[in-house]
Amino acid sequence: MAHEIPVTRRSILEHLLAYKRTAVLRTALELRLFDAVQAGHATPAAVGAATGVPERSVRVLLAALAAAGLVVEDGGADAPQYGLPDGAERLLVSTSADYAGGAALVAASQLEWESMGRLTGIVRAGTTPLPVDAGSAGFPYWQDFAEHGTFATHQVADAVTDAVAGVVDDSAPLHVLDLGCGHAIFGLALARRFPGARLTAFDRDDILPHARKNGAATGLSSRTTFVAGDAFQTDLGGPYDVVVLANLLPQFDPHDGVRLLRRAATVLAPGGRVVVAGFTVGDDEPAREYGARMLSLLMLAWTRGGEVPTSPGYLRMLAAAGLDEVEAHDLPGLPSRLFLARPGRG
């Protein structure tokens, strides 16, 4: 049995109040308030002048941030002064090379914020109320996701390259398709690992600018072809030695997931592999799958039938697509699993 955490009045209150922490952090990031404090503006009046926000608003917001542990308050209630706690200058100041505030656009996007406020109605309806499904062209969230990714993106991409390195001949040219590439970090990681690799980064036209930006930043644009289109309809080219689908299948119901995997299978070169990377549910204790299970909740709010599959669910979709020779990889310490699949030899 999974480890049980008792429900108490305190824990209920913590759950009910958690959204306020999200709100004050999001607001402070949007106002560049941490930048102002880091620059030496220590009082509410000074921070207000630096950010163009009324002093009263800043005073109340800084007090809330101090209660949440996101700024340090000194000087007493009548004349408070503020500074940054350890780690805040590196992670919350927008000019820092390690700035993590962009994650707010992914982990606490405005669209997600609004959807969670309507969750009771969504659960009752059993599907999204949005006119545009998250798997459809023009869905705005994916632009922010492509620009910022998640905290684990690079680590999972490195795990993909390690897994692929174990099954391909690294002395031969490698042709890679990053299908639904978003930021293209997965495909670019493979191109960086294998100097002879050629990458095709495929996504919708509104998403590809972020992939191009990352290609330029990594110096890999010359070995990358950027292709815009619909993953279900546009010619994918090929053949490819590796086709990567990273964090893509939860947007679709199993039927469409199989359709997508079949398309991937049809563009494989002999001996090629489809690599699926993403969240799973059902492999660990519920609390350790918090991110995956909350993503399923988001897919309920944003799609007609998407949710995070179980590991057996991924295997069923792969088999239905004719990809029934599968290696599954756990990624200790990371929230994803990998599946390397190819058509069975029988």
SERO-4910 file (N, C-alpha, C, O; in steps of 0.05 Angstrom, whole numbers):
BEGIN
 pado doro    nc1    nc2    nc3   cac1   cac2   cac3    cc1    cc2    cc3    oc1    oc2    oc3
  Met    A     17    -24      0      0      0      0     17     25      0     38     25     13
  Ala    A      9     45    -14     24     70    -15     25     83     13      6     80     29
  His    A     46     98     18     49    112     43     26    131     47     21    148     29
  Glu    A     13    130     69    -10    148     74     -2    172     90     13    170    110
  Ile    A    -11    195     81     -7    220     96    -33    229    108    -52    233     93
  Pro    A    -35    231    134    -61    237    146    -72    264    138    -56    283    135
  Val    A    -98    266    135   -111    291    129   -117    305    155   -130    293    173
  Thr    A   -109    330    158   -114    345    182   -127    372    175   -127    379    151
  Arg    A   -137    386    195   -147    412    189   -125    430    178   -130    447    160
  Arg    A   -101    427    188    -79    443    178    -73    437    149    -69    455    132
  Ser    A    -72    411    142    -66    404    114    -88    413     95    -82    421     72
  Ile    A   -113    412    104   -135    422     87   -131    452     82   -134    461     60
  Leu    A   -124    467    103   -121    495    100    -97    502     82    -98    520     66
  Glu    A    -76    486     84    -52    490     67    -60    486     37    -51    502     20
  His    A    -76    466     32    -85    462      4   -102    485     -6    -99    494    -28
  Leu    A   -120    494     12   -138    516      3   -124    543      0   -132    559    -16
  Leu    A   -102    547     14    -87    572     12    -65    571     -9    -53    592    -14
  Ala    A    -59    548    -20    -35    546    -38    -37    565    -62    -16    575    -71
  Tyr    A    -61    570    -72    -63    587    -96    -54    615    -90    -46    629   -109
  Lys    A    -54    624    -65    -46    651    -59    -15    653    -62     -5    674    -71
  Arg    A      0    632    -55     29    632    -60     34    635    -90     52    650    -98
  Thr    A     19    620   -105     23    622   -134     17    650   -144     32    661   -160
  Ala    A     -4    662   -134    -12    689   -143      9    710   -137     16    726   -154
  Val    A     19    710   -112     38    731   -105     65    727   -119     78    746   -127
  Leu    A     73    702   -124     98    698   -138     95    706   -168    113    720   -179
  Arg    A     73    698   -180     69    705   -208     68    736   -211     81    746   -230
  Thr    A     55    749   -193     53    778   -195     80    792   -191     87    810   -206
  Ala    A     95    782   -171    122    794   -167    140    790   -190    156    808   -197
  Leu    A    138    767   -204    154    762   -227    146    780   -250    163    792   -264
  Glu    A    120    783   -254    110    800   -276    118    829   -272    123    843   -292
  Leu    A    119    838   -247    126    866   -241    156    871   -240    165    893   -236
  Arg    A    172    849   -242    201    851   -239    208    862   -211    227    877   -208
  Leu    A    192    854   -191    196    864   -164    222    854   -152    236    869   -138
  Phe    A    230    829   -158    255    819   -147    279    834   -159    299    838   -146
  Asp    A    276    842   -185    297    858   -197    301    884   -182    324    892   -177
  Ala    A    279    897   -174    280    922   -160    294    919   -133    310    935   -125
  Val    A    286    898   -118    298    894    -92    328    888    -95    345    897    -79
  Gln    A    335    872   -115    363    865   -119    380    890   -126    403    891   -120
  Ala    A    367    909   -139    381    934   -147    384    953   -123    396    975   -127
  Gly    A    375    946   -100    379    962    -76    355    978    -67    357    994    -48
  His    A    333    975    -80    308    989    -72    296    973    -49    282    952    -54
  Ala    A    300    982    -24    293    965     -1    266    972     12    256    955     26
  Thr    A    255    995      7    230   1002     19    207   1000      0    211   1000    -25
  Pro    A    182    997     10    159    996     -9    158   1021    -27    151   1018    -51
  Ala    A    165   1044    -17    164   1068    -33    184   1067    -56    178   1074    -79
  Ala    A    208   1058    -49    229   1056    -70    223   1034    -90    227   1039   -114
  Val    A    213   1012    -81    206    990   -100    183    999   -118    183    994   -142
  Gly    A    163   1014   -106    141   1024   -122    150   1043   -143    141   1042   -166
  Ala    A    169   1061   -136    179   1080   -155    194   1066   -178    192   1074   -201
  Ala    A    209   1046   -171    225   1031   -191    208   1015   -209    215   1010   -232
  Thr    A    185   1005   -200    168    988   -216    144   1002   -228    130    991   -245
  Gly    A    139   1027   -219    116   1041   -229     89   1032   -217     68   1033   -230
  Val    A     91   1021   -193     67   1010   -179     61   1026   -154     80   1035   -141
  Pro    A     36   1032   -147     30   1047   -123     43   1036    -98     44   1012    -95
  Glu    A     52   1054    -81     66   1045    -57     48   1026    -40     58   1006    -29
  Arg    A     23   1033    -37      5   1015    -21      5    987    -32      7    968    -16
  Ser    A      3    984    -58      2    958    -70     28    943    -64     28    919    -57
  Val    A     51    957    -68     77    944    -63     80    936    -34     90    915    -28
  Arg    A     71    954    -16     74    948     13     59    922     20     70    905     34
  Val    A     35    919     10     19    895     16     31    870      2     33    849     14
  Leu    A     40    874    -23     51    851    -37     78    842    -25     82    818    -22
  Leu    A     95    861    -17    121    853     -4    116    839     22    130    820     29
  Ala    A     96    848     37     89    835     63     80    806     58     88    788     73
  Ala    A     64    802     37     55    775     30     79    758     21     81    734     28
  Leu    A     97    769      5    120    754     -4    138    746     19    150    725     20
  Ala    A    141    764     39    157    758     62    144    735     78    158    717     88
  Ala    A    117    735     80    104    713     94    108    687     79    109    665     92
  Ala    A    111    688     53    115    664     37    145    656     35    151    635     23
  Gly    A    163    672     47    191    665     47    205    673     21    227    663     16
  Leu    A    194    690      5    206    697    -21    221    723    -20    237    729    -38
  Val    A    217    740      1    235    762      7    240    762     37    226    748     53
  Val    A    260    777     46    267    779     74    259    806     84    265    827     71
  Glu    A    245    807    106    235    832    117    249    839    143    252    822    161
  Asp    A    259    864    145    271    875    169    260    902    175    247    914    158
  Gly    A    267    913    199    260    941    205    235    946    220    229    969    227
  Gly    A    218    925    224    193    929    238    170    937    220    174    945    197
  Ala    A    146    935    231    122    938    216    119    967    205    107    971    184
  Asp    A    128    987    220    124   1015    212    143   1024    190    137   1042    175
  Ala    A    167   1011    189    187   1020    169    201    995    158    226    993    162
  Pro    A    186    977    145    199    953    136    219    958    113    215    976     96
  Gln    A    239    942    112    258    942     90    261    913     81    258    894     96
  Tyr    A    267    910     55    266    883     43    292    877     28    305    894     16
  Gly    A    299    852     30    321    841     15    314    814      4    291    805      7
  Leu    A    333    801    -10    328    775    -22    340    753     -6    363    756      3
  Pro    A    326    731     -2    337    708     12    357    693     -6    359    699    -30
  Asp    A    371    674      5    390    658    -10    376    645    -34    354    634    -31
  Gly    A    388    647    -56    378    634    -80    360    652    -97    357    647   -121
  Ala    A    348    673    -85    329    689   -100    343    706   -121    332    709   -143
  Glu    A    367    717   -116    381    733   -136    388    716   -160    386    726   -183
  Arg    A    395    691   -156    403    674   -178    378    665   -194    380    663   -219
  Leu    A    356    659   -181    333    646   -193    310    664   -200    294    658   -218
  Leu    A    307    687   -186    283    703   -189    288    731   -201    270    746   -206
  Val    A    313    738   -205    320    763   -217    323    759   -247    339    741   -255
  Ser    A    309    774   -263    306    767   -292    332    769   -307    334    757   -329
  Thr    A    351    784   -298    377    787   -312    396    765   -306    418    764   -318
  Ser    A    390    747   -287    408    725   -280    408    704   -302    388    698   -314
  Ala    A    432    692   -306    434    671   -326    418    646   -318    411    630   -335
  Asp    A    413    644   -292    398    620   -282    369    627   -276    355    613   -261
  Tyr    A    359    649   -286    332    658   -281    311    636   -286    311    624   -308
  Ala    A    295    630   -266    275    609   -268    247    620   -269    228    604   -270
  Gly    A    244    646   -269    217    657   -269    200    652   -293    176    653   -292
  Gly    A    213    646   -316    198    639   -340    181    615   -336    162    611   -351
  Ala    A    188    598   -317    172    574   -312    144    581   -303    126    564   -306
  Ala    A    139    605   -294    112    613   -286     93    612   -309     69    607   -306
  Leu    A    104    618   -334     87    617   -357     79    589   -366     61    585   -381
  Val    A     93    569   -355     87    541   -361     73    528   -337     52    515   -340
  Ala    A     84    531   -313     73    518   -289     49    532   -278     33    520   -264
  Ala    A     45    558   -285     22    573   -274     13    593   -295     10    616   -290
  Ser    A      9    582   -319      0    600   -341    -27    612   -336    -43    601   -320
  Gln    A    -33    634   -349    -58    648   -345    -81    630   -353   -102    629   -340
  Leu    A    -78    615   -375    -99    597   -385   -104    574   -365   -126    567   -360
  Glu    A    -82    564   -353    -85    543   -333    -99    554   -308   -116    541   -297
  Trp    A    -90    578   -300   -102    591   -277   -132    594   -280   -148    588   -262
  Glu    A   -141    603   -304   -169    606   -309   -184    579   -310   -206    577   -300
  Ser    A   -171    559   -322   -183    533   -325   -188    520   -298   -209    508   -293
  Met    A   -168    522   -280   -171    510   -254   -193    523   -237   -205    511   -220
  Gly    A   -198    549   -243   -220    563   -230   -247    553   -239   -267    558   -225
  Arg    A   -248    538   -261   -273    527   -272   -273    497   -270   -289    484   -284
  Leu    A   -256    486   -253   -252    457   -253   -277    441   -247   -282    420   -258
  Thr    A   -294    451   -228   -318    436   -221   -336    431   -246   -345    409   -250
  Gly    A   -340    452   -261   -356    450   -285   -343    432   -306   -357    417   -320
  Ile    A   -317    433   -308   -302    416   -327   -305    387   -320   -310    370   -337
  Val    A   -302    381   -294   -305    353   -285   -333    343   -290   -337    320   -298
  Arg    A   -352    360   -284   -380    351   -289   -385    346   -319   -400    327   -326
  Ala    A   -373    362   -336   -378    359   -365   -361    336   -376   -369    323   -396
  Gly    A   -338    330   -364   -321    309   -373   -304    315   -397   -292    298   -409
  Thr    A   -302    341   -404   -286    349   -427   -281    379   -425   -292    393   -408
  Thr    A   -264    389   -443   -257    417   -443   -280    435   -452   -295    427   -470
  Pro    A   -283    458   -440   -303    478   -450   -290    497   -471   -304    513   -482
  Leu    A   -264    494   -476   -250    513   -493   -258    508   -522   -261    485   -530
  Pro    A   -260    529   -538   -267    525   -567   -244    512   -583   -249    500   -604
  Val    A   -219    516   -573   -196    505   -587   -182    485   -569   -172    492   -547
  Asp    A   -181    460   -577   -168    438   -562   -138    443   -561   -126    454   -579
  Ala    A   -126    434   -539    -97    437   -536    -81    424   -557    -58    431   -562
  Gly    A    -92    404   -570    -78    390   -592    -81    403   -619    -72    393   -639
  Ser    A    -96    426   -620   -102    439   -645    -83    462   -650    -70    473   -632
  Ala    A    -81    470   -675    -64    493   -683    -74    518   -669    -98    523   -665
  Gly    A    -55    535   -661    -61    561   -650    -66    561   -620    -72    582   -609
  Phe    A    -62    538   -606    -67    537   -577    -44    553   -564    -21    545   -567
  Pro    A    -49    575   -550    -28    593   -542     -8    582   -522     15    591   -522
  Tyr    A    -16    564   -505      2    554   -484     28    543   -495     49    546   -482
  Trp    A     26    529   -518     50    515   -528     72    533   -536     95    525   -537
  Gln    A     66    558   -542     87    577   -548    103    583   -524    128    584   -525
  Asp    A     90    587   -501    105    591   -476    120    566   -468    143    568   -459
  Phe    A    108    543   -472    122    518   -466    147    515   -483    168    507   -473
  Ala    A    144    521   -509    167    519   -527    189    538   -519    213    532   -522
  Glu    A    182    562   -509    202    581   -502    216    575   -475    240    580   -473
  His    A    201    563   -456    213    560   -429    217    531   -421    234    526   -404
  Gly    A    203    512   -432    206    485   -424    199    481   -395    184    497   -383
  Thr    A    209    460   -383    206    455   -354    233    451   -341    253    450   -355
  Phe    A    234    450   -315    259    447   -301    273    421   -308    298    419   -305
  Ala    A    259    401   -316    271    375   -321    277    370   -351    287    348   -358
  Thr    A    271    389   -368    272    384   -397    300    375   -406    303    354   -419
  His    A    321    389   -398    348    382   -407    357    356   -396    371    341   -410
  Gln    A    350    350   -371    358    324   -360    345    300   -374    358    280   -380
  Val    A    319    303   -381    306    282   -395    317    279   -424    320    257   -434
  Ala    A    323    302   -436    336    302   -463    363    287   -462    369    272   -480
  Asp    A    378    292   -441    404    278   -439    399    248   -435    415    232   -446
  Ala    A    378    240   -420    372    212   -417    364    199   -444    371    176   -449
  Val    A    350    214   -461    343    204   -487    368    199   -503    371    178   -516
  Thr    A    387    218   -503    412    214   -518    428    190   -508    439    175   -524
  Asp    A    428    186   -482    442    163   -471    429    137   -480    443    118   -488
  Ala    A    402    136   -480    388    112   -488    393    106   -518    397     83   -526
  Val    A    392    127   -534    396    123   -563    425    115   -569    429     98   -586
  Ala    A    444    126   -554    472    118   -558    476     89   -553    495     77   -565
  Gly    A    459     77   -537    463     48   -531    452     30   -553    457      6   -552
  Val    A    438     41   -573    426     23   -593    432     31   -622    424     17   -640
  Val    A    447     53   -626    454     60   -654    484     59   -658    499     59   -639
  Asp    A    491     57   -683    519     58   -691    528     87   -694    521    101   -713
  Asp    A    543     97   -674    550    125   -674    571    133   -694    578    156   -697
  Ser    A    581    113   -709    600    119   -730    586    125   -757    598    136   -775
  Ala    A    560    119   -758    545    123   -783    528    149   -780    522    157   -758
  Pro    A    522    161   -803    504    185   -802    478    178   -789    467    156   -793
  Leu    A    467    196   -773    442    191   -759    422    212   -768    427    236   -766
  His    A    399    203   -777    378    221   -786    356    220   -765    345    199   -759
  Val    A    350    243   -754    332    246   -730    308    264   -738    312    285   -750
  Leu    A    284    255   -730    260    271   -732    250    277   -704    244    258   -689
  Asp    A    249    302   -696    237    310   -671    209    320   -678    205    342   -687
  Leu    A    189    302   -673    162    306   -682    146    320   -660    144    311   -638
  Gly    A    134    343   -668    122    360   -647    143    371   -629    141    370   -605
  Cys    A    164    383   -642    190    388   -627    187    409   -606    202    409   -587
  Gly    A    169    429   -609    167    451   -590    193    466   -590    201    478   -610
  His    A    208    465   -568    234    478   -565    256    464   -579    278    475   -583
  Ala    A    251    439   -588    271    422   -603    294    414   -585    315    406   -596
  Ile    A    292    416   -559    315    410   -542    322    380   -544    346    373   -541
  Phe    A    302    363   -548    308    334   -550    324    328   -575    344    315   -574
  Gly    A    314    338   -598    328    333   -622    355    346   -623    374    334   -633
  Leu    A    358    370   -613    383    384   -612    403    370   -594    427    370   -600
  Ala    A    393    358   -572    411    342   -555    423    319   -570    447    312   -566
  Leu    A    407    306   -587    417    283   -603    437    293   -624    457    281   -629
  Ala    A    431    316   -636    449    327   -656    476    335   -644    497    332   -656
  Arg    A    475    345   -619    500    352   -606    516    327   -598    540    327   -600
  Arg    A    502    306   -590    516    282   -581    528    267   -605    550    255   -602
  Phe    A    515    268   -628    525    253   -652    532    273   -673    515    284   -687
  Pro    A    558    278   -677    567    300   -695    559    296   -724    557    316   -738
  Gly    A    553    271   -732    544    267   -760    514    267   -763    504    262   -785
  Ala    A    500    274   -742    470    273   -743    459    296   -759    469    318   -758
  Arg    A    437    291   -772    421    311   -786    393    310   -772    381    289   -770
  Leu    A    384    334   -764    359    336   -749    337    349   -766    342    370   -779
  Thr    A    313    337   -766    290    351   -776    272    358   -752    262    340   -738
  Ala    A    268    383   -747    251    393   -725    224    401   -737    222    420   -752
  Phe    A    204    386   -729    177    389   -741    157    399   -720    155    387   -699
  Asp    A    144    420   -727    122    430   -710    105    450   -726    111    455   -749
  Arg    A     85    461   -713     69    481   -726     85    507   -730    104    512   -716
  Asp    A     76    522   -749     90    546   -757     93    566   -734    113    580   -732
  Asp    A     73    568   -717     74    587   -695     93    579   -672    101    595   -655
  Ile    A    101    553   -672    119    543   -652    148    543   -661    166    546   -644
  Leu    A    153    539   -686    180    536   -696    200    559   -690    224    553   -688
  Pro    A    191    584   -687    211    605   -681    227    598   -656    251    605   -654
  His    A    215    585   -636    229    578   -612    250    556   -617    272    556   -606
  Ala    A    243    537   -634    262    516   -642    285    528   -657    308    521   -653
  Arg    A    279    547   -675    301    560   -691    319    575   -672    344    575   -676
  Lys    A    308    589   -652    324    604   -633    343    585   -618    366    591   -614
  Asn    A    333    562   -609    350    543   -595    371    531   -614    393    526   -605
  Gly    A    363    526   -639    382    516   -658    405    535   -662    429    527   -663
  Ala    A    399    561   -664    420    581   -667    437    584   -642    461    586   -644
  Ala    A    424    582   -618    439    585   -593    459    562   -589    480    566   -577
  Thr    A    452    539   -599    470    515   -595    489    511   -619    506    493   -618
  Gly    A    487    528   -639    505    526   -662    498    502   -680    516    493   -694
  Leu    A    474    492   -679    466    468   -693    447    474   -716    437    455   -729
  Ser    A    442    499   -722    423    505   -744    432    494   -771    415    486   -787
  Ser    A    458    492   -775    468    483   -801    462    454   -806    462    444   -829
  Arg    A    457    439   -784    451    411   -787    421    405   -781    414    382   -778
  Thr    A    405    426   -780    377    423   -774    360    435   -796    365    457   -806
  Thr    A    339    420   -803    319    429   -822    293    433   -806    284    415   -792
  Phe    A    282    456   -808    257    463   -793    234    461   -812    233    474   -833
  Val    A    215    444   -805    192    438   -822    166    445   -807    161    434   -785
  Ala    A    149    462   -819    124    469   -807    101    452   -819    101    447   -843
  Gly    A     83    444   -802     60    428   -812     44    416   -790     48    420   -767
  Asp    A     25    399   -799      7    384   -781     18    355   -779     21    342   -799
  Ala    A     24    347   -755     37    321   -751     19    298   -761     30    276   -767
  Phe    A     -7    302   -763    -25    281   -773    -28    281   -803    -38    261   -814
  Gln    A    -20    302   -816    -26    304   -845     -2    311   -862      0    301   -885
  Thr    A     16    327   -853     38    336   -870     58    314   -875     63    297   -857
  Asp    A     70    313   -899     91    294   -905    114    298   -886    125    320   -883
  Leu    A    122    277   -872    143    278   -852    171    274   -863    191    277   -849
  Gly    A    173    267   -889    200    263   -900    211    236   -891    195    217   -887
  Gly    A    237    234   -888    250    210   -880    264    196   -902    266    207   -924
  Pro    A    273    171   -898    270    156   -873    289    166   -851    309    179   -856
  Tyr    A    282    159   -826    297    168   -802    306    145   -786    293    124   -784
  Asp    A    329    148   -774    339    128   -755    327    130   -728    323    111   -714
  Val    A    319    155   -721    306    160   -695    284    180   -699    288    201   -711
  Val    A    260    173   -689    238    192   -688    231    196   -659    224    177   -644
  Val    A    232    221   -650    227    228   -622    200    241   -619    193    259   -633
  Leu    A    184    230   -600    159    243   -591    162    248   -562    159    230   -545
  Ala    A    167    273   -554    172    280   -527    149    296   -516    143    318   -526
  Asn    A    137    287   -494    115    302   -481     93    309   -501     80    330   -498
  Leu    A     87    291   -519     68    297   -540     42    281   -537     20    292   -541
  Leu    A     44    255   -531     20    238   -532     -1    245   -512    -25    239   -517
  Pro    A      5    256   -488    -17    262   -469    -37    282   -480    -59    284   -469
  Gln    A    -31    296   -502    -51    315   -513    -73    301   -528    -94    313   -534
  Phe    A    -70    275   -533    -89    261   -551   -101    237   -537    -89    226   -518
  Asp    A   -125    229   -546   -136    204   -536   -120    181   -548   -106    185   -568
  Pro    A   -124    156   -538   -108    134   -548   -110    129   -578    -91    121   -591
  His    A   -134    133   -589   -138    129   -617   -120    147   -634   -106    138   -652
  Asp    A   -120    173   -627   -102    191   -641    -73    187   -635    -55    191   -651
  Gly    A    -68    178   -610    -40    171   -603    -29    149   -621     -6    150   -630
  Val    A    -46    129   -626    -38    107   -644    -34    117   -673    -15    110   -686
  Arg    A    -52    135   -682    -49    146   -708    -22    161   -711     -8    158   -731
  Leu    A    -14    176   -691     11    190   -692     35    171   -692     54    175   -706
  Leu    A     33    151   -675     55    131   -674     57    116   -700     80    109   -708
  Arg    A     35    110   -713     36     96   -739     50    114   -759     66    104   -775
  Arg    A     44    140   -759     58    158   -777     88    158   -772    104    158   -790
  Ala    A     95    158   -746    124    157   -739    136    131   -749    159    131   -760
  Ala    A    122    108   -746    133     82   -755    137     81   -785    156     68   -794
  Thr    A    120     95   -800    122     93   -829    146    107   -840    154    102   -863
  Val    A    159    125   -825    182    140   -835    208    130   -822    229    144   -825
  Leu    A    207    107   -810    232     95   -799    248     82   -820    238     69   -838
  Ala    A    275     86   -818    293     71   -835    295     42   -823    288     38   -800
  Pro    A    305     23   -839    309     -4   -828    326     -3   -803    347     10   -802
  Gly    A    317    -16   -781    331    -15   -756    326     10   -740    337     12   -717
  Gly    A    310     29   -750    305     54   -736    286     50   -712    273     29   -709
  Arg    A    286     70   -695    270     69   -671    253     94   -666    262    116   -672
  Val    A    230     90   -656    213    111   -645    219    114   -616    219     94   -601
  Val    A    225    138   -607    231    143   -579    209    161   -567    205    183   -576
  Val    A    195    150   -547    173    165   -534    184    172   -506    193    155   -491
  Ala    A    183    197   -500    191    207   -473    168    223   -461    157    240   -474
  Gly    A    162    217   -436    141    233   -424    133    222   -397    142    201   -388
  Phe    A    115    237   -384    103    228   -359     89    202   -362     78    196   -383
  Thr    A     88    186   -341     70    164   -338     56    165   -311     65    179   -293
  Val    A     34    151   -309     21    148   -283     18    118   -277     17    102   -295
  Gly    A     18    112   -251     14     85   -243     39     69   -237     38     46   -230
  Asp    A     63     82   -241     88     68   -236     99     73   -209    118     60   -201
  Asp    A     88     92   -194    100     99   -168     77    108   -149     54    108   -157
  Glu    A     84    115   -125     64    125   -106     52    150   -117     65    166   -130
  Pro    A     26    155   -112     13    179   -123     27    205   -117     29    222   -135
  Ala    A     37    208    -93     50    234    -86     75    239   -103     82    261   -109
  Arg    A     88    217   -111    112    220   -128    106    225   -157    123    231   -173
  Glu    A     81    221   -164     72    226   -191     55    252   -193     37    255   -210
  Tyr    A     60    270   -174     43    294   -172     42    309   -199     21    316   -208
  Gly    A     66    313   -211     66    328   -236     51    314   -259     36    328   -274
  Ala    A     54    288   -261     40    273   -282     10    274   -278     -5    277   -297
  Arg    A      2    270   -253    -27    269   -248    -40    297   -251    -63    299   -259
  Met    A    -25    318   -244    -35    345   -249    -36    351   -279    -53    366   -288
  Leu    A    -17    340   -294    -18    344   -323    -43    331   -335    -56    342   -353
  Ser    A    -50    307   -325    -75    294   -333    -99    312   -328   -117    314   -344
  Leu    A    -99    325   -304   -120    343   -297   -122    366   -317   -143    374   -326
  Leu    A    -98    376   -325    -97    398   -344   -107    389   -372   -121    404   -386
  Met    A   -100    364   -379   -110    354   -405   -140    349   -405   -153    352   -425
  Leu    A   -152    343   -381   -181    342   -379   -193    369   -384   -213    371   -397
  Ala    A   -179    390   -374   -190    417   -377   -185    428   -405   -200    446   -414
  Trp    A   -165    418   -420   -158    430   -445   -162    413   -470   -159    423   -492
  Thr    A   -169    387   -467   -171    370   -491   -197    355   -490   -211    354   -470
  Arg    A   -204    343   -513   -228    326   -515   -224    299   -503   -243    287   -493
  Gly    A   -199    289   -503   -195    262   -493   -167    255   -483   -161    232   -478
  Gly    A   -150    275   -481   -123    271   -473   -119    266   -443   -134    277   -427
  Glu    A    -99    250   -436    -90    248   -409    -64    233   -409    -56    221   -429
  Val    A    -50    233   -387    -24    220   -385    -28    189   -384    -43    180   -367
  Pro    A    -16    174   -403    -20    145   -403     -6    131   -380     14    142   -369
  Thr    A    -15    108   -373      1     89   -357     23     77   -374     22     79   -399
  Ser    A     43     65   -362     63     51   -378     50     29   -395     57     27   -419
  Pro    A     32     12   -384     18     -7   -402      3      7   -424      0     -4   -446
  Gly    A     -8     31   -419    -22     46   -439     -4     54   -462    -12     51   -486
  Tyr    A     20     63   -456     40     69   -477     46     44   -493     47     44   -517
  Leu    A     50     21   -479     57     -4   -493     35    -13   -511     40    -23   -533
  Arg    A     10     -9   -503    -13    -17   -520    -13      1   -545    -18     -9   -567
  Met    A     -9     27   -542     -9     44   -565     14     38   -584     10     37   -608
  Leu    A     37     33   -573     60     26   -590     55      0   -605     60     -2   -629
  Ala    A     44    -20   -592     38    -46   -605     17    -42   -627     19    -54   -648
  Ala    A     -4    -26   -621    -25    -22   -641    -14     -7   -665    -25     -9   -687
  Ala    A      8      8   -662     21     21   -684     41      4   -698     55     13   -717
  Gly    A     43    -21   -690     63    -40   -702     90    -38   -691    109    -49   -702
  Leu    A     93    -24   -668    119    -20   -655    119    -37   -630    116    -27   -608
  Asp    A    123    -64   -634    119    -82   -611    145    -93   -601    145   -111   -584
  Glu    A    168    -83   -609    193    -90   -597    202    -66   -581    213    -47   -593
  Val    A    199    -66   -555    201    -42   -539    220    -46   -516    220    -66   -502
  Glu    A    237    -25   -511    253    -23   -487    242      0   -470    239     22   -481
  Ala    A    236     -5   -445    227     16   -427    249     23   -408    263      6   -398
  His    A    252     49   -404    273     59   -386    262     76   -364    248     96   -370
  Asp    A    267     68   -339    261     86   -317    282    108   -316    305    103   -324
  Leu    A    275    131   -306    294    153   -302    294    161   -273    279    180   -266
  Pro    A    310    148   -256    310    155   -228    314    184   -222    332    197   -233
  Gly    A    296    195   -206    298    223   -199    285    242   -218    284    266   -213
  Leu    A    275    232   -241    262    248   -261    233    240   -264    227    216   -259
  Pro    A    216    258   -273    187    251   -274    178    238   -299    154    236   -304
  Ser    A    196    227   -315    189    216   -341    199    187   -344    216    178   -329
  Arg    A    188    173   -364    199    147   -373    204    149   -403    193    165   -417
  Leu    A    222    131   -412    228    129   -440    220    102   -451    222     82   -437
  Phe    A    211    102   -476    204     78   -490    218     79   -518    212     97   -534
  Leu    A    236     60   -523    249     57   -549    236     34   -563    237     12   -553
  Ala    A    224     39   -586    207     19   -599    214     17   -628    222     37   -641
  Arg    A    210     -7   -639    213    -12   -668    195    -35   -676    186    -50   -659
  Pro    A    189    -37   -702    172    -60   -710    185    -86   -703    209    -90   -705
  Gly    A    168   -105   -694    178   -132   -688    190   -145   -711    182   -140   -734
  Arg    A    210   -162   -707    224   -175   -729    209   -200   -740    216   -211   -761
  Gly    A    188   -208   -725    173   -231   -735    153   -224   -756    139   -241   -766
***
